[in-house]
């Protein structure tokens, strides 16, 4: 079984230069929830949907691929892609 490690700012900073060539720098966009009919408060959105893969998963996948030995047979990656649809109105 693989060892689980705590994600820290230090670990993220250490991995970033290694995965930089393979991922896109994605913007952060601030929105005000009042624009969606909710009480006013700012929300920061990291637009990882602009990654080549369409999600944040590229960051974790490249981190794993670049920090472990690659088996002789190679690597095949697949995702079940959980689809989440946020609701801005109460059910």
ROFI-597747 format. One record per residue (C-alpha): residue number from 1; residue in one letter; chain; x, y, z. Coordinates in Angstrom, 3 decimals, always signed. Each point is the difference from the previous one (the first is absolute). Layout:
<nodes>
<NUM, 'A', 'A', <X, Y, Z>>;
...
</nodes>
This chain:
<nodes>
<1, 'X', 'A', <+0.000, +0.000, +0.000>>;
<2, 'X', 'A', <+1.228, +3.491, -0.812>>;
<3, 'X', 'A', <+0.933, +2.311, +2.818>>;
<4, 'X', 'A', <-2.392, +2.927, +0.426>>;
<5, 'X', 'A', <+1.751, +3.314, +0.496>>;
<6, 'X', 'A', <-1.484, +3.206, +1.288>>;
<7, 'X', 'A', <-0.284, +2.725, -2.631>>;
<8, 'X', 'A', <+1.844, +3.111, +1.124>>;
<9, 'X', 'A', <+0.967, +3.273, -1.646>>;
<10, 'X', 'A', <+3.617, -1.156, +0.148>>;
<11, 'X', 'A', <-0.746, -3.235, -1.881>>;
<12, 'X', 'A', <-2.025, +1.886, -2.616>>;
<13, 'X', 'A', <+2.825, +2.520, -0.477>>;
<14, 'X', 'A', <+2.534, -2.828, -0.351>>;
<15, 'X', 'A', <-2.022, -1.799, -2.700>>;
<16, 'X', 'A', <-1.036, +3.063, -2.013>>;
<17, 'X', 'A', <+3.280, +0.411, -1.960>>;
<18, 'X', 'A', <-0.104, -3.690, -0.969>>;
<19, 'X', 'A', <-3.545, +0.096, -1.422>>;
<20, 'X', 'A', <+0.140, +3.558, -1.415>>;
<21, 'X', 'A', <+0.827, -1.089, -3.592>>;
<22, 'X', 'A', <-3.055, -2.263, -0.093>>;
<23, 'X', 'A', <-2.744, +2.180, +1.461>>;
<24, 'X', 'A', <-1.547, +3.348, -0.800>>;
<25, 'X', 'A', <+0.125, +2.948, +2.363>>;
<26, 'X', 'A', <-3.698, +0.552, +0.650>>;
<27, 'X', 'A', <-1.524, +3.238, +1.254>>;
<28, 'X', 'A', <-1.870, +0.716, +3.203>>;
<29, 'X', 'A', <-3.236, +1.895, -0.467>>;
<30, 'X', 'A', <-1.805, +1.794, +2.827>>;
<31, 'X', 'A', <-3.793, +0.059, -0.159>>;
<32, 'X', 'A', <-2.555, +1.489, +2.350>>;
<33, 'X', 'A', <-2.752, -2.394, +0.964>>;
<34, 'X', 'A', <-2.450, +2.924, -0.090>>;
<35, 'X', 'A', <+0.247, -0.312, -3.797>>;
<36, 'X', 'A', <-1.694, -3.388, +0.409>>;
<37, 'X', 'A', <-2.780, +1.144, +2.317>>;
<38, 'X', 'A', <+1.812, -1.126, +3.165>>;
<39, 'X', 'A', <+1.183, +2.077, +2.951>>;
<40, 'X', 'A', <+2.946, +2.158, -1.044>>;
<41, 'X', 'A', <+3.389, -1.572, +0.645>>;
<42, 'X', 'A', <+3.041, -0.467, -2.208>>;
<43, 'X', 'A', <+0.947, -3.429, -1.330>>;
<44, 'X', 'A', <+3.307, -0.739, -1.735>>;
<45, 'X', 'A', <-0.203, -2.563, -2.803>>;
<46, 'X', 'A', <+3.150, -1.722, -1.318>>;
<47, 'X', 'A', <-0.849, -0.735, -3.621>>;
<48, 'X', 'A', <+1.556, -3.454, -0.292>>;
<49, 'X', 'A', <-2.533, -0.812, -2.705>>;
<50, 'X', 'A', <+2.484, +1.766, -2.310>>;
<51, 'X', 'A', <+2.582, -2.775, +0.489>>;
<52, 'X', 'A', <+0.700, -2.260, -3.016>>;
<53, 'X', 'A', <-1.937, -2.733, +1.806>>;
<54, 'X', 'A', <-2.867, +2.334, +0.923>>;
<55, 'X', 'A', <+0.614, -0.436, +3.739>>;
<56, 'X', 'A', <+2.504, +0.228, +2.835>>;
<57, 'X', 'A', <+0.785, -3.707, -0.456>>;
<58, 'X', 'A', <+2.960, +0.756, -2.289>>;
<59, 'X', 'A', <+1.914, +1.421, +2.973>>;
<60, 'X', 'A', <-0.317, -3.167, +2.068>>;
<61, 'X', 'A', <+0.515, -2.331, -2.945>>;
<62, 'X', 'A', <+3.218, +1.674, -1.121>>;
<63, 'X', 'A', <+1.252, +0.170, +3.573>>;
<64, 'X', 'A', <-0.469, -3.759, +0.328>>;
<65, 'X', 'A', <+1.496, -0.804, -3.398>>;
<66, 'X', 'A', <+3.053, +2.200, +0.519>>;
<67, 'X', 'A', <+0.791, -1.134, +3.547>>;
<68, 'X', 'A', <-0.231, -3.787, -0.409>>;
<69, 'X', 'A', <+1.789, -2.543, -2.148>>;
<70, 'X', 'A', <-1.889, -0.720, -3.216>>;
<71, 'X', 'A', <-0.668, -3.722, -0.484>>;
<72, 'X', 'A', <+1.585, -1.608, -3.048>>;
<73, 'X', 'A', <-3.500, -0.580, -1.454>>;
<74, 'X', 'A', <-0.746, +3.739, +0.222>>;
<75, 'X', 'A', <-2.940, +1.793, +1.556>>;
<76, 'X', 'A', <-3.631, +0.321, -1.016>>;
<77, 'X', 'A', <-2.137, +2.564, +1.786>>;
<78, 'X', 'A', <-3.773, +0.179, +0.070>>;
<79, 'X', 'A', <-2.470, +2.056, +1.967>>;
<80, 'X', 'A', <-3.577, -0.608, +0.997>>;
<81, 'X', 'A', <-0.387, +3.791, +0.096>>;
<82, 'X', 'A', <-2.468, +0.750, +2.738>>;
<83, 'X', 'A', <-2.400, +2.617, -1.293>>;
<84, 'X', 'A', <-1.137, +2.537, +2.553>>;
<85, 'X', 'A', <-2.658, +2.524, -0.725>>;
<86, 'X', 'A', <-0.050, +2.743, +2.650>>;
<87, 'X', 'A', <-3.362, +1.310, +0.993>>;
<88, 'X', 'A', <-0.376, +3.705, +0.636>>;
<89, 'X', 'A', <-3.542, -0.388, +1.245>>;
<90, 'X', 'A', <-1.179, -2.071, +2.951>>;
<91, 'X', 'A', <-1.574, -3.364, -0.910>>;
</nodes>
